């Protein structure tokens, strides 16, 4: 049986992209601000291993939200539409 564990950057990307789909630029801006606040809060936690992974995921989510916000602005999207992955032959 194949078991796959997601890496922190995969968790951040998948979660943020799924949540961002269909949001307009103002809603994305709110999420960027919240992600920045969560990253700041995670930095304030004591430096133990568990909290470091929380910090890493918070920072990865912040970066992903900022990238989406930039893309929405640059492409002048009315709502964010994540790119579809290329189809793979089965």
C-alpha positions in Angstrom: 0.0 0.0 0.0 1.4 3.4 -1.0 1.4 6.0 1.7 2.4 9.5 0.8 3.2 12.2 3.3 2.8 15.8 2.2 5.8 18.1 2.7 5.1 21.5 4.4 5.4 23.4 1.1 2.9 21.0 -0.5 0.4 21.4 2.4 0.7 25.2 2.1 0.3 25.3 -1.7 -2.6 22.9 -1.8 -4.5 24.6 1.0 -4.0 28.1 -0.1 -4.7 27.4 -3.8 -7.9 25.6 -2.9 -9.0 28.4 -0.6 -8.1 31.1 -3.1 -10.1 29.8 -6.0 -12.9 32.1 -6.8 -11.8 35.0 -4.5 -11.6 38.5 -5.9 -8.5 40.7 -5.3 -10.0 42.3 -2.2 -10.7 38.9 -0.6 -7.2 37.8 -1.6 -5.7 40.9 0.1 -7.6 40.1 3.3 -6.1 36.6 3.2 -2.6 38.0 2.6 -3.0 40.2 5.7 -4.2 37.3 7.8 -1.3 35.1 6.6 1.1 37.8 7.5 -0.4 38.1 11.0 -0.3 34.3 11.5 3.4 34.3 10.5 4.1 37.0 13.0 2.3 35.1 15.7 4.1 31.9 14.9 7.4 33.8 15.2 6.5 34.7 18.8 6.2 31.1 19.9 9.1 29.4 21.8 11.7 27.8 19.6 10.8 24.2 19.9 10.6 21.8 17.0 6.8 21.6 16.8 6.6 25.4 16.7 9.3 25.7 14.1 7.2 23.6 11.7 4.2 25.8 12.4 6.4 28.8 11.5 7.6 27.2 8.3 4.0 26.4 7.2 2.8 29.9 8.2 5.6 31.5 6.2 5.0 29.2 3.2 1.3 30.1 3.2 2.1 33.8 3.5 4.4 33.5 0.4 1.7 31.6 -1.5 -1.0 34.2 -0.7 1.4 37.0 -1.7 2.1 35.3 -5.1 -1.6 34.8 -5.7 -2.3 38.5 -4.9 0.5 39.5 -7.3 -0.9 37.3 -10.0 -4.4 38.5 -9.6 -3.2 42.1 -9.8 -0.8 41.5 -12.7 -3.3 39.6 -14.8 -6.2 41.8 -13.7 -8.3 38.8 -12.8 -11.8 39.4 -11.5 -11.5 36.3 -9.4 -8.5 34.0 -8.9 -8.6 30.9 -11.0 -5.8 28.5 -10.3 -4.0 27.0 -13.3 -5.0 23.5 -14.1 -2.3 20.9 -13.9 -1.4 19.3 -17.3 -3.3 16.1 -18.0 -1.3 13.0 -17.6 -1.9 9.9 -19.7 -3.1 7.0 -17.5 
